[in-house]
Amino acid sequence: MQERIMLKNGVRLVCEQMPSVRTVCVGVWMHVGAMMETPAEYGLSHLMEHMAFKGTARRTSQQLAREMDAMGGQINAFTSFDATCFYGRVIDEDLEKILDMLSDITLRPAILAEELDKERGVVLEEITAEEDDPESKVGDILHNRIYAGTPMGHSILGTAEQVSAYTRDDLLRYHAAHYGPRSCVLSVSGHFDRERLIELAEKTFGDWPHDNPPAAVESFTMADGCRVWAEKDIEQLQLEMCWPVFPQGDRRNYAVRVMNNVFGGSLSSRLWQQIREKLGMAYTIASAASVYERCGALRVYAGVSPKNGSRVIDEILRLSEELRTGGVTRQEFDETRHSMRVNFLMSLESSSARMMSMGANETALGQLISPEERLRRMDAVTFDEVNRMAAEIFAHAPSVSAVGRGVSFDDSGALRIRQDA
């Protein structure tokens, strides 16, 4: 059973015991990400995540690395638009060690100037790698366009110019402003003793001073019908298309997931069967819903030969229109909902998946949604509800991005490839 326990200083401990496993997964979720950054702070959440592993008040970066290796297991971190998460999965006897290490890197990062100079280069390489990756590029330019002028309208990594200019003082100010107990969720799943966990959580996180509540992010909407492109000297044409869906926590997203699986989220989906299997025009074609605290998008990605670009876009639009007007079939609905139910039940065997689900929901929504409740909501999705979602979502004009050689869109929104490209 999932449980929420408030530590004395305001840190929220959410936990779920799995007696049949020998591992425990611990995540420290901070309610700060790229969405909370001002234009002068773009990339600071991600840079802060990197610097947390470069030494603390009690450990050098080399000591951290040795302790991580000695424990075995896994330890990592990620930055999203609405959260930063530091997490580890270890055997149960190392619970105290992983809690101590995670508390050290989140509460007491040293942010030494010499380490910042080195890690800055690592992040700049990451920015260059994303720029060089056509699949990342086509998603980034679409994201930045549909969310332009909103808290989401920039890259999580920031720009090379900004990352190059940030100082130790910038990071210290950012950490002081955004890292505190009221922004923190400690998510734990796996094999542990409940009373011992609470004792250790208070020992490792309990001396964090009280702070102010995190700033709220205002609601916003994404743009419809955008066209954006980027020239890149590559052989394959990269395409992405998207429609707005609902934010994280909106119950309508259960029906959206069923609809998405029929559309392009599975091997039997309409996009896969038509564009890859029947026409042979793409090696990769898939759709997925990306949902965040204040917004969401249903996205389709395809990598195709330039000569097939216009045809693939037309096919995606045709299949989306078929779903809008005709909906899913009863057979598609029944098979997809059963498949999703099975996949969800299988995921419950993973302590990592349970930790991630609890941490994400408590951080963004301030609530826990138990596996039993999620299953009830999944089972409650009706055939008519899925078809209403298809009609509502695909009534929006889709936004499209393209990356490739000689690529552009004309005034009517049609894809164009220069003949000399």
C-alpha positions in Angstrom: 0.0 0.0 0.0 1.2 3.5 -0.8 1.7 5.9 2.1 2.5 9.6 2.5 4.4 10.6 5.6 5.3 14.3 6.3 8.7 14.7 7.9 9.1 17.4 10.6 10.6 20.0 8.2 8.0 19.5 5.4 9.7 16.9 3.2 7.1 14.5 1.9 8.0 10.9 2.1 6.0 8.6 -0.1 6.6 4.9 0.1 5.4 1.5 -0.9 6.7 -1.9 0.4 7.4 -4.8 -1.9 8.2 -7.7 0.4 9.0 -10.1 -2.4 12.0 -8.2 -3.7 15.5 -7.7 -2.3 16.1 -4.2 -3.8 14.9 -0.8 -2.8 14.6 2.2 -5.2 14.9 5.7 -3.7 14.2 9.0 -5.6 14.7 12.5 -4.4 12.3 14.6 -6.5 12.7 18.4 -6.5 9.8 20.5 -7.8 12.0 22.5 -10.1 12.7 22.1 -13.8 13.0 24.1 -17.0 9.4 25.3 -16.7 10.3 27.2 -13.5 13.3 29.0 -15.1 13.2 32.7 -16.1 14.8 33.6 -19.4 18.0 34.6 -17.5 18.1 31.1 -16.0 17.6 28.8 -19.0 19.5 25.6 -18.4 20.3 26.2 -14.7 18.1 23.3 -13.5 20.0 20.9 -15.7 23.4 22.3 -14.9 22.5 22.1 -11.2 21.7 18.4 -11.6 25.1 17.8 -13.1 27.0 19.8 -10.4 25.3 17.8 -7.6 27.5 14.8 -8.5 30.7 16.9 -8.6 31.3 17.0 -4.8 29.5 18.0 -1.6 30.4 19.5 1.7 31.3 16.0 2.9 32.5 14.2 -0.2 34.7 14.9 -3.2 33.5 13.9 -6.7 36.0 11.0 -6.5 34.6 9.8 -3.2 31.1 9.9 -4.6 32.2 7.8 -7.6 33.9 5.2 -5.4 30.9 4.9 -3.0 28.5 4.6 -6.0 30.7 1.8 -7.5 31.1 0.1 -4.1 27.3 -0.1 -3.6 26.7 -1.5 -7.1 23.1 -1.1 -8.2 22.3 2.1 -10.1 22.4 5.8 -9.3 21.5 8.6 -11.8 19.5 11.8 -12.2 17.4 13.6 -14.8 15.9 17.0 -15.4 12.5 17.5 -17.0 10.4 20.6 -17.5 8.6 20.2 -14.1 11.0 18.3 -11.9 14.6 17.3 -11.2 15.1 13.7 -9.8 18.1 12.1 -8.2 17.6 8.3 -7.8 19.3 5.1 -6.9 18.4 1.4 -6.8 20.4 -0.8 -4.4 20.0 -3.9 -2.3 17.9 -3.4 0.8 20.9 -3.5 3.2 22.3 -0.4 1.6 19.2 1.8 2.2 21.0 4.0 4.7 23.9 4.5 2.4 21.8 5.5 -0.6 19.7 7.9 1.5 22.8 9.5 3.0 24.4 9.9 -0.5 21.3 11.3 -2.1 20.7 13.7 0.8 24.3 14.9 0.5 24.2 15.7 -3.2 20.8 17.5 -3.0 21.2 19.4 0.3 24.9 20.1 0.3 26.4 20.4 -3.2 29.8 22.1 -3.1 29.6 23.7 -6.5 33.3 24.3 -6.7 34.4 26.7 -9.4 37.0 24.3 -10.8 34.5 21.5 -11.0 32.0 23.9 -12.7 34.6 24.8 -15.3 35.0 21.1 -16.2 31.3 20.1 -16.0 30.4 23.1 -18.1 32.3 21.5 -20.9 30.4 18.2 -20.5 27.0 20.0 -20.7 28.2 22.0 -23.8 29.1 18.6 -25.4 25.6 17.4 -24.5 24.1 20.5 -26.2 26.2 19.9 -29.3 25.2 16.2 -29.4 21.5 17.1 -29.3 22.0 19.7 -32.0 23.8 17.1 -34.2 21.1 14.5 -33.6 18.4 15.0 -36.3 15.8 13.1 -34.3 16.3 15.3 -31.3 16.5 18.4 -33.5 13.1 17.8 -35.2 11.4 17.5 -31.8 13.2 20.5 -30.2 12.3 22.9 -32.9 8.7 21.9 -32.8 8.6 22.0 -29.0 10.1 25.5 -29.0 7.7 26.8 -31.6 4.4 25.4 -30.2 5.3 26.6 -26.7 6.9 29.9 -27.7 6.2 32.7 -25.2 5.3 30.2 -22.4 7.4 28.7 -19.6 7.9 25.6 -21.8 9.3 27.5 -24.8 13.0 26.6 -24.5 15.4 23.7 -24.2 16.0 21.9 -20.9 19.7 22.1 -21.6 19.7 25.9 -22.1 21.9 27.6 -24.7 25.6 27.2 -25.2 26.0 31.0 -24.6 24.2 30.9 -21.3 25.8 27.7 -20.0 29.2 29.2 -20.9 28.5 32.3 -18.8 27.0 30.9 -15.6 29.1 31.3 -12.5 29.3 29.5 -9.1 27.3 32.3 -7.6 24.5 31.8 -10.1 24.2 28.1 -9.2 24.4 28.8 -5.4 21.5 31.4 -5.8 19.5 29.0 -7.9 20.0 26.1 -5.4 19.0 28.4 -2.4 15.9 29.6 -4.2 14.6 26.3 -5.5 16.0 23.4 -3.3 14.3 23.1 0.0 12.1 20.7 2.0 8.8 22.0 0.8 9.9 21.4 -2.8 11.1 17.9 -2.0 9.4 14.5 -2.4 11.3 11.5 -1.2 9.9 8.5 -3.0 10.8 4.9 -1.9 9.7 1.6 -3.2 10.9 -2.0 -2.6 12.1 -4.0 0.4 12.4 -2.0 3.6 11.1 -1.7 7.2 8.7 1.1 7.5 9.8 2.4 10.9 13.5 2.2 9.9 12.8 4.1 6.7 11.1 6.9 8.6 14.0 7.0 11.1 16.6 7.2 8.3 14.6 9.8 6.3 14.5 12.1 9.4 18.2 11.4 10.0 19.3 12.3 6.4 16.8 14.9 5.3 15.3 16.2 8.6 18.0 18.9 9.3 17.1 20.7 6.1 15.7 24.1 7.3 12.2 25.2 6.6 11.7 27.2 3.4 9.0 29.0 1.4 6.7 27.1 -0.8 7.7 26.7 -4.5 6.3 29.2 -6.9 3.3 28.1 -8.9 3.4 27.8 -12.6 0.6 29.6 -14.4 -1.6 27.8 -16.9 -0.8 28.2 -20.6 -1.8 26.7 -24.0 0.3 25.5 -26.9 -0.1 26.9 -30.4 -2.0 25.1 -33.2 -1.1 24.7 -36.9 2.6 25.7 -36.7 5.1 24.9 -39.4 8.8 24.9 -38.6 11.8 23.5 -40.3 15.6 23.3 -40.1 18.2 22.7 -42.9 20.5 19.8 -42.1 22.8 17.9 -44.4 21.5 14.4 -43.8 20.1 11.7 -46.0 16.9 11.0 -44.2 14.1 13.4 -43.6 13.0 13.8 -40.0 9.3 14.6 -39.4 7.3 15.4 -36.3 3.6 16.3 -35.9 1.6 17.2 -32.8 -1.8 18.0 -31.3 -2.6 19.4 -27.9 -3.8 17.0 -25.2 -4.3 17.3 -21.4 -1.9 18.0 -18.5 -0.6 15.3 -16.1 -3.3 14.2 -13.7 -6.3 14.8 -16.1 -8.4 11.7 -16.1 -9.2 12.1 -19.8 -5.6 11.1 -20.5 -6.6 7.4 -19.8 -8.9 7.6 -22.9 -6.2 9.4 -24.8 -3.7 6.6 -24.1 -6.1 4.0 -25.6 -6.7 6.2 -28.6 -3.0 6.8 -29.0 -2.2 3.1 -29.0 -4.7 2.6 -31.8 -3.3 5.5 -33.7 0.5 4.9 -33.5 1.5 3.6 -30.1 1.8 -0.1 -31.0 2.9 -2.5 -33.7 -0.8 -3.1 -34.7 -1.5 0.6 -34.8 -2.8 2.3 -37.8 0.3 4.4 -38.4 2.6 1.4 -38.1 0.6 -0.9 -40.2 -0.1 1.6 -43.0 3.1 3.6 -43.3 5.7 1.0 -42.3 4.1 -2.4 -43.1 1.8 -1.6 -46.1 3.7 1.3 -47.8 7.2 0.6 -46.6 7.9 4.3 -46.3 9.4 4.5 -42.8 11.7 2.4 -40.6 10.4 4.2 -37.5 6.9 5.7 -37.2 5.3 6.1 -33.8 3.0 8.3 -31.7 3.1 9.1 -27.9 1.5 11.5 -25.5 3.9 13.7 -23.6 2.2 15.2 -20.6 3.5 17.7 -18.1 2.2 19.6 -15.1 0.4 22.3 -17.1 0.2 21.0 -20.7 0.4 18.0 -22.9 0.9 17.0 -26.6 0.2 14.0 -28.7 3.3 13.6 -30.9 4.1 11.6 -34.0 7.7 11.0 -35.2 8.8 9.5 -38.5 12.1 9.1 -40.3 11.6 8.8 -44.0 13.2 9.2 -47.4 12.8 12.8 -48.6 10.9 11.7 -51.7 8.3 10.1 -49.4 8.0 13.1 -47.0 4.8 14.6 -48.5 3.1 11.3 -48.9 3.9 10.3 -45.2 2.5 13.6 -43.9 -0.6 13.1 -46.0 -1.0 9.6 -44.7 -0.7 10.8 -41.1 -3.2 13.5 -41.6 -5.6 11.0 -43.4 -5.4 8.5 -40.6 -5.9 11.2 -37.9 -8.9 12.4 -39.8 -10.3 8.9 -40.0 -10.0 8.6 -36.2 -11.6 12.0 -35.8 -14.7 11.2 -37.9 -14.9 7.4 -37.5 -13.3 6.7 -34.2 -11.7 3.4 -33.2 -13.4 0.1 -33.8 -14.8 -2.0 -31.1 -12.2 -4.7 -31.7 -9.4 -2.1 -31.5 -10.8 -0.7 -28.3 -11.1 -4.2 -26.6 -7.7 -5.4 -27.7 -5.9 -2.2 -26.9 -7.4 -1.8 -23.5 -6.5 -5.4 -22.6 -2.9 -5.0 -23.8 -2.5 -1.8 -21.8 -3.9 -3.4 -18.7 -1.4 -6.3 -19.1 1.5 -4.0 -19.6 0.5 -1.9 -16.5 0.2 -5.0 -14.3 3.6 -6.2 -15.5 5.1 -2.8 -14.7 4.0 -3.2 -11.1 6.7 -5.8 -10.6 9.4 -3.1 -10.9 10.4 -1.1 -7.8 11.8 1.6 -10.1 8.5 2.0 -12.0 6.6 2.3 -8.7 9.0 4.8 -7.3 8.9 6.9 -10.5 5.1 6.9 -10.5 4.7 7.9 -6.9 7.4 10.6 -7.1 6.0 12.2 -10.3 2.4 12.3 -9.1 3.2 13.6 -5.6 5.6 16.3 -7.0 3.3 17.6 -9.8 -0.1 16.9 -8.4 0.4 16.7 -4.6 -1.4 13.4 -4.5 -0.7 9.6 -4.8 -2.6 7.5 -7.2 -2.4 3.9 -6.1 -2.0 1.1 -8.7 -5.5 -0.1 -7.7 -7.0 3.3 -8.5 -5.0 3.6 -11.7 -6.3 0.2 -12.8 -9.9 1.3 -11.9 -9.5 4.4 -14.0 -8.1 2.4 -16.9 -11.0 -0.1 -16.7 -13.5 2.7 -16.5 -12.5 4.1 -19.9 -15.4 3.5 -22.3 -15.6 3.0 -26.1 -17.6 6.3 -26.5 -15.1 8.2 -24.4 -12.1 7.2 -26.5 -14.0 8.3 -29.7 -14.9 11.6 -28.1 -11.2 12.2 -27.4 -10.3 11.3 -31.0 -12.9 13.8 -32.2 -11.7 16.5 -29.8 -8.0 16.2 -30.2 -7.8 15.8 -34.0 -10.2 18.8 -34.5 -7.1 20.9 -33.7 -4.9 21.9 -36.6 -1.7 19.9 -36.2 1.7 21.5 -36.0 4.5 20.0 -38.1 8.3 20.2 -38.1 10.8 18.9 -40.6 14.6 18.6 -40.6 16.6 17.7 -43.6 18.5 18.8 -46.7 16.7 21.6 -48.7 13.5 21.3 -46.6 10.8 24.0 -46.0 7.1 24.5 -46.0 5.2 26.8 -48.4 2.5 29.3 -47.4 -0.2 26.6 -47.6 1.7 24.4 -45.2 2.8 21.9 -47.8 6.2 20.3 -47.5 8.8 21.4 -50.0 12.2 19.9 -50.8 14.6 21.8 -53.1 15.4 19.9 -56.3 19.1 20.5 -55.9 19.2 19.2 -52.3 
